[in-house]
Amino acid sequence: MTARRHLLGLLVCWGACGLLACTSPFSSDLDPRPLDPVERGEYDGARPTVTGARAASTLEVEQLARVFYTRIINRRFNSIATFHDPALRELFASPEAFADYFAAFADALSVAHFEALRPTAAKLEKVSVLDPDAVLVTIRFRGQNSLPLRWWSVELARTDRWERSEGRWWIIPGKL
């Protein structure tokens, strides 16, 4: 009887440790997985190429772009949790603007054959200054190929327009 109690106690402790290991202070209710430093915006990779007359004024938009695009990494874009994530919505002026961006991006990932519509890496390639309040940000996403018997990765280059309005930078989505 005592050995059985010890075994039961050991199993309960083992199960509790497993549950505690799955929690993270950086997770949200919609997406309970723990975030890595890149997803928290702590990544400081190579700087992109900057073109245009006001190259010095792009530091703020570069930092915001790094944070936003690293949040996209390893997210499934055919998931309702990703669509409702407030961290992805904060750089869009309205819910409709985010919905337009989300739909266009999910469609582009599907056409490029990304496995589970999930980019696994992103590289900020270029920031082109159009005027003091508008820039084009070129980003290259990489992911696993969803086509059968294709072991190589796929890429998607995307150029997004960012505009400053009322002191904030916003992503201006294109339409499908």
C-alpha positions in Angstrom: 0.0 0.0 0.0 2.8 2.4 0.9 4.6 1.8 -2.4 1.4 2.4 -4.3 1.0 5.8 -2.5 4.6 6.8 -3.2 4.1 5.9 -6.9 0.9 7.9 -7.0 2.5 10.9 -5.3 5.4 10.6 -7.8 3.1 10.6 -10.8 1.2 13.6 -9.4 4.4 15.6 -8.9 5.7 14.6 -12.3 2.4 15.8 -13.9 2.5 19.1 -12.0 6.0 19.8 -13.1 5.1 19.2 -16.7 2.2 21.7 -16.4 4.4 24.3 -14.8 7.1 24.0 -17.5 4.5 25.0 -20.2 3.7 28.4 -18.8 5.5 31.6 -19.7 5.2 35.2 -18.5 5.3 36.3 -22.2 2.5 34.2 -23.5 -1.1 35.5 -24.0 -4.5 34.0 -23.5 -5.0 33.6 -27.3 -1.5 32.1 -27.9 -0.1 30.3 -24.8 3.2 29.4 -26.4 6.3 31.1 -24.8 7.8 33.8 -26.9 11.5 33.8 -27.7 13.7 37.0 -27.7 13.2 37.6 -31.4 9.4 37.6 -31.0 9.6 40.0 -28.0 11.4 42.5 -30.3 14.8 42.0 -28.7 16.6 40.9 -32.0 19.2 43.3 -33.3 20.3 41.8 -36.7 22.1 43.4 -39.6 20.8 46.8 -40.6 18.9 47.1 -43.9 20.0 49.1 -46.9 18.5 52.6 -46.8 17.8 54.6 -49.9 16.4 58.0 -50.3 17.2 61.6 -49.4 16.3 61.3 -45.6 18.1 58.1 -44.7 19.0 59.4 -41.2 15.3 59.8 -40.2 14.5 56.1 -40.7 15.8 54.7 -37.4 12.3 54.8 -35.7 10.6 53.0 -38.6 13.4 50.5 -38.8 13.0 49.6 -35.1 9.2 49.3 -35.4 9.6 47.2 -38.5 12.0 44.8 -36.7 9.5 44.4 -33.9 6.5 43.9 -36.1 8.1 41.5 -38.6 9.8 39.4 -35.9 6.4 39.0 -34.3 5.2 37.4 -37.5 7.9 34.7 -37.4 6.6 31.2 -36.5 3.0 32.3 -36.5 0.4 30.4 -38.4 -1.6 32.7 -40.7 -4.5 30.3 -41.0 -5.1 30.6 -37.3 -7.8 32.7 -35.5 -5.4 33.2 -32.6 -3.0 35.0 -34.9 -5.8 37.1 -36.4 -6.9 38.2 -32.9 -3.5 38.8 -31.5 -3.4 42.5 -30.3 0.4 42.6 -30.6 0.1 42.3 -34.4 -2.7 44.9 -34.6 -1.0 47.8 -32.9 0.7 49.2 -36.0 -2.5 49.5 -38.0 -4.8 52.5 -37.9 -8.0 50.5 -37.9 -9.2 46.9 -37.5 -10.2 47.0 -41.2 -6.6 47.9 -42.2 -5.3 45.0 -40.2 -7.8 42.6 -41.8 -6.8 43.7 -45.3 -3.1 43.2 -44.5 -3.8 39.8 -42.8 -5.8 38.6 -45.8 -3.2 39.7 -48.4 -0.3 38.3 -46.4 -2.0 34.9 -45.8 -2.8 34.8 -49.5 0.8 35.5 -50.5 2.1 32.8 -48.1 -0.4 30.3 -49.6 0.6 31.2 -53.2 4.3 30.9 -52.2 3.6 27.4 -50.7 4.6 28.1 -47.1 4.0 25.1 -44.9 1.1 25.8 -42.6 1.3 29.5 -43.8 4.1 29.9 -41.3 7.2 32.0 -42.1 10.2 30.8 -40.0 12.6 33.6 -40.7 12.5 37.2 -41.8 15.2 39.6 -43.0 14.7 43.3 -43.3 16.3 44.1 -46.6 15.6 47.7 -47.6 14.0 50.9 -46.4 13.2 53.3 -49.2 12.3 56.9 -48.2 9.6 58.3 -50.4 9.1 61.5 -48.3 9.5 62.5 -44.7 6.3 60.8 -43.7 6.3 57.7 -46.0 8.7 54.8 -46.5 8.6 51.5 -48.3 10.0 48.6 -46.2 11.2 45.5 -48.1 11.2 42.3 -46.1 12.1 38.7 -47.2 10.4 35.8 -45.4 11.6 32.2 -45.5 9.8 29.0 -44.6 9.3 25.3 -45.2 7.9 24.2 -48.5 4.4 22.8 -48.3 4.5 20.9 -51.5 5.1 17.1 -51.2 8.6 15.8 -51.7 10.1 19.3 -51.8 12.6 19.5 -49.0 14.0 23.0 -49.9 12.7 26.1 -48.3 10.5 28.8 -49.9 10.9 32.6 -49.9 8.6 35.6 -50.2 9.8 39.1 -50.7 7.2 41.7 -49.7 7.2 45.5 -49.8 5.0 47.3 -47.3 4.2 51.0 -47.2 4.6 52.7 -43.8 3.3 56.3 -43.2 3.6 58.7 -40.3 0.4 60.3 -39.2 -0.2 62.3 -36.0 3.3 61.4 -34.7 2.9 57.6 -35.2 4.1 55.2 -37.9 1.3 53.0 -39.4 1.4 50.1 -41.9 -0.8 51.0 -44.9 -2.1 47.7 -46.4 -2.6 47.0 -50.1 -5.8 45.4 -51.2 -6.3 41.9 -52.6 
